[in-house]
Amino acid sequence: MNNNWKFFYGDIPEAKYVDFDDSEWKDIRIPHDWAFENGYSANASQKDKGGYLGGGIGWYRKEIYLTEKDLSDDFIFIDFEASYMNNQVWINGNFAGERPYGYIPFSFDIKKYLVEGRNIISVRVDNSMEPSARWYHGCGIYGNVSLRSHKNAFFEKDGIFITTPSKDKVCVNAKVISAEKSANYLAKLEIFDKAGKCKAQSETLEFSTNNNNAEINFNLKIKKTELWSPENPNLYTSRITLTDRNNNIIETKSIDFGFRYIEWSPNKGFILNGKQYKLRGVCEHMEGGPTGAITTEQLIRWKVKLLKDMGCNAIRTAHNPHLPIFYKVCDELGMFVMDEIFDGWHKKADFDYGFQAFDNWYERDLRDFIRRDRNHPSVFLYSIGNETKGDVAKKMVKICHEEDHTRLVTSRRLKL
């Protein structure tokens, strides 16, 4: 869904409607960063905090054609990896939803708004209140966009949680969504090593949905596992296959993970797989330098490898979640990640997320953040804030542990 978008810099509310004429708009490809594209200015609204780049409002439109067969699926979602910020999405003039935070993925079920033939996706991105961060941020849809459809049932997005309670055991919890309130399904788990060899497989599990939902669990023993570490970032693949009662495949979901165990000691500090590690880390803001907010896999891989070669073994995501490809690269290259979600919980920059939307959105953003990143072996610690203080911290830590009981949570705190 990244190709053939139309873009307009400015606010045109009528752009949400199907019959709006966008023929004079700029042709672009996603990912896109209009602030970087528009260039620098001494009077730019991001000011010195954002490197003298601008903000404003931008509209995106994309035309897609769907057949009767396309529309026969029970669920059709539109997925955004990230878009900065205050995003509103319309499908054929119908409001599909909104998401304020500029660093979090979001999805909308759009099946009911789609028609056979021509469909129009319209996205309004609002950076009219600047500076909205204490560093440069891109403006616009800077992550991938995709359509996702399912028949009958599917694994909930980021609803699979893989844990390795010991070096030879893997536990997989998966949430299933069904189009039918009560239906019967089958599921099977297989574990593959990096060479593609099946190391273990479960018995076929029979289960039923209740109120369109089901939760299933697998526990498998693996002989002679190769542990994940910075020196040897060994990865395995978990593959769950969902079928109907006649063994017709509905969905197959594959997720990479690593076997590794973490300890924290008052005397020895951070211990991975029984070995003490000194964390030699850097704080990495999410930007591509000469490409603005657009960060490709090639660029991220180059940066992470450069950091490893200079002796670094840990990155703190300062001060927000990074794009999904970043964590994949860190898994593969063996880089620890201190995964940070927020800069602050209250106003720090003049019009930041803490000022605009934190109170109403932080819990949903935090839960989605943890669910997205919890299967990455590179992630060893969550950070809920940078230079923060407040009673909300207790609730945020509780939310983190509800979504992932395997990692500790920290926050950089100012002296009172």
N, C-alpha and C positions, 0 to 999 in steps of 0.2 A: 504493500500500500504506500510505498515511499515515493513512487514516481507520479508525475503529471498532476501536481497540485497548482492551484492559482493562489496568488498572495497579493494583498493590498495593505499598505501601511496607512492607517487611519481608521476611523470608526464609521462604519456604514451599517446600521442595524438591519436594513432591508436585505443584507447579504445572507441572512438565514433562510430566505425563501427560495423555493425551487426555480421560479421564473426570473430571478434576478440576473441581469446581464453582467457577467464577469469577463467578457471577451477582451477588455482592455487591461485586465490585471496581469501581473508579472507571472510568467511560468517558472516554477521552482521545483526542486526535489527536496524531500525530507531526508535527513535532518537539515534544519534551517535556523539561522541566527540573524535576525534582522538588525540587531544593535551593532554587531560587528560589521555587517554588510553596509550599514549606513555611515560608518566611519566615526572619527574622533572630532570633538569640538570642545573648546574651552568652556562653553556654556551647556554642555551635555548634562542631562538630568541625573545620570548616575554620579556625577561630580567626581571628586578625587577618589572616593571609595570604590567606584566602578571603572576607574581608568579613563574617565572622560568620554564615556560612550552613553548612548541615549536609552530611552524607554519608549513610552507611547503605547498605542493600541494597534494590533494587527489582526487581520482576518485571513483565514484560509478556507478554500473550497476545493472539493474534489468530486468528480463525476464518476460513478460506477454503474455498470449494467449487470443486472441479475436475471437469471432465467427462472422458470417455474421450478426446475430441479434444484437450483440454489436455495430457493425459498422453502423447499420441502423439509429442510433441517428444522429441528425443534428449537434450537438456540442459535442465535447469531450475535456475536459480540464484536465491538470495536475496542482494540487495546492500544493504549499510548504508553510508551516507556517513560517519557518525561516531556513536560512542556512548561516553560516559565512565562508567567504564572497567571493565576486567576482565569482558569480555562473554563469555557462554556461551549457545549457541543450541541448542534442541532442536526437532525436527520430529516430531510424533506420538510423543513420548517417546523418540525416537532422538537421540543427541548428534551434532549436525552439525559443531560446531567451536567454537573460542574465539579471542579476540583481546584482549590486555591493554591496549594503548595506546589512550587515549581520543580521539586526534586523527587517526586513520588510517582510510581506508575498508577494508572487508573484505567478502568474498563466500564463499558456500559452495554447492557443487553438491548439491542436495537431491532430485534426481529419484528416487533409490532409496528415499526415505523417504515419498514421497507416495502417496496412494490416491485412487481415484475417490470423489467425494462430499466429506465433511467432513474437513478437515485442521486441525491446531492447531500454530501457531508459538508457542514459548515462549522468552523471553529473560530471562536473569538478569544484572543489572548490579550489580557489587559495588564500592561506595565505603566499605567498612567501616573501612579504614585511612586516616585523615585526620590532618593535612593532606597531600594528595598533590600539591600544587603550591604555588608561592610567590605565587599570585594567585587570583582567583575562577575556579572552573571549574564548569560545570554538572554535573548528575548525570542520567544517563539517555540515551535515544536522541534526540539533539538534531539529527540529520541525517535526510534522507529515507531511506525504505526502499522497495525495489521488487523485483518478481519479473522475471526475464529468462529467456526460453526461446529455444532454437535448434533447428532441424531440420538434420540432416546435418552442417553445418559452420558455423563462425562466426569472426569476428575476435576474437582473444584480448582480454579486457578490458584496456584501456590498453596494448595490444600494437602500436599504430600509432605510429610516430615520424616526425614531419615536420621536415625541416631545410631551410634555405635557404642553401646554401654561397656563393651570390652573389645580387645583386639581381635577377637574371633566371633563376634556376634553383631548382627545388624537387625534393627527394629524399624519397621516402616508403618506409619499411620497414614491412612488416605481417606479423604472425604469425597463422597460421590454424590452428584446431583442428578436427579432423574426427572424426566418429563411427566412420569406417572407418579401419583401419590404413593402407591404401593406396587412394587414390581420386584421380580426376582432376577438376580444376576450372578455371574461367576467371575472370579478374579484369581490371577496367579502372579507370583513374584519370581523373577529371575535375577541373579547377580552375576555380572560379567567383569573379568579383569581387563586391563588395558589392552591386552592382545585379542580381546573379543571372545575369550573362552568362558563358558558358563561354569561358575564355581559353586553355585548352589541354586536350588529352586524349591519352591513351596509346593505343597499339595494344592489342588484347586479348591478355592474357598467359595462356598455358596452363601449368599446373603440376600436380604430383602431391604428395600427402602421403606422409610416411614415418614409421611409428610414430605415426600420428594427428596429425602436425604438419607444417607447411610454413612457410617464410619467403620472402616475395616482395619485390621491390624495383622501384620506378619512378623514373625521372629525366626531368623535363620542363623545357623552356625556355619562359619566359613573356616576351612582348614588352611593354615599357613598363610595368613594375610600379609601383604606388604603395607606397612604403615605409611601414612602421609607425613612428610616433614619438609622443611625448607630445602634440605639437601637432596631428598628423594620424594618429590611430590607425586606419589603414587595415587592414581585415581581408579575407582571402580564405577560401574554403571548399574543402577537399579532400574529394572524394567518391569512395569506392572501392566498386565493385559486385562482389559475389561471385556467380557463377552456376555451375550444373552444365554438363555437356557439351552439354546441349540448350538452353542459354541461359535456363533457368528461374532467376529471381532467388532466391538463398538469403538474402543479407543485403546491405544498403546502409549504409555508415558514413560520416557527414559530420562533419568536424572543422574548426573555424575556426583560422586561423593567420595570421601576418604575415610579410612580407618585411622583414628588417632585419639589419644586420651590426654586430657589436660588436668594439671593440678596447680594449686596456688599455695605457697608456703610462706609463713612469716619470716622464715630464716633463709630459704633458698629462692624465693620469688616465683617466677613463672617456670613451670616444668611441663614439657611436652614429651609424651611417650617415655617417661622416666628420666629424661635428660633436661638439665637446667639450661635455659636460654637467657642471654642478655638481649633485651629488646632494643635494637638499634634502629630507631624509627624516624620517619619524617611526616610532616603534615602536608597532605596533597589536596589542593583545591581542584575542583573538577573543571578543567578548561583545556583547550587544545593549543594554546599559544597562538601560532600563526593561522589557526583555523577557528578562532573564537571558541564558542561553546561546543562546537562539533568535534567530537573525539572518536575517531575510528578505532577499530581493533588493532590495526597496524601501529597507530600512534601510541595507544595505551601499552601495547606489548613492548615497544621500543623504550618507553619511559620506565616501565617496571623493571625491565632487564638492565637498563642503565643504572637504576638505583641498587639492584642486587650486585652488579659488578663493582660498585663503589663501597660495598660492605653493609648496605642497608638490608634489614630483614623484616621490617614492619612498616605499614603505612596507616596513618590515621586519616579518615575521609573528612577533611576539614571543609565546611562544618555541616555536611549534608550527605545524604545517600548519593552514590555515584551511579552511572549507567550499569545495567546488568553485565555487559561485556567486561567491565573492569574486574568483577569478582571472578569471572571465569578465567581470565588471564592470571590473576593472582593464585588461583587454585593450581593452574598448570605450571606456573613458574616457581611456586613455593614461596610466596610472600604472605606473611601474617597481615591481617587487616583488623584494625580497631575501627569498627563500623559506627560512625556517628550520624545521628539523624537531624539534630537541631543545633543552630548557633545559640539561640536564646529562647526563653519561654515568655519573655516580655520584650517590649520595645528596646532595641539596641541601635539599629539604623532607623532613620526617620519613619520609614513606612515598610518595615520588614514584616515577615510572616508573624512574628510575635505580636506586632501591632495590629495587623490586618485580620488574622484568621486563627491564631493558635488555640484560643479557648474553645472554639466550636469544632475544630478539626483535628487536634493533636492526637486523640485516642485512635481514630480511624487511621490516620497516617502512620502512627507508631505500630499498630497491629499489622498493617500491610507491609511496612518496612521489615519487620521481624520475619513474617511469613515468606517474603521474597528471598531473604538472604540466609536463612537458618540452615540450609543444606550445604553451604560452602565450607569446606574444611579450612580454608584460609581465614575465615572469620573466627577470631578467638575471644573477642570482647565487644560488647555493645557500649556505646556512649550516647547518653540521652541529651547531652547539652555541652556547650562550651561557655565557660565563665558565667555560670548560672547559679541561682539560689531560689528557693521557694518550696512550699509544702507540696506542690504538685509532683515533686520528685518521687515521693513515696508511691503515689498511684502509678506513675510511669514505670517504676521498677517492677511493681506488681504485674502490670500489663506485659512487660518483657518476659517475666517468668511464666506467665500463663501461656504465652505463645512459644516459648523456648526455655525449658528447664535446665538446659545443659550448659549455658554460658552465664558468666557474671556480667554485671551492669555497672558502669561508672559514669561520672560527670565531672568535668573540670569546674571547680567551684571557686568563686572569688572569696577572699578573706572578708569576714564581716567586721 
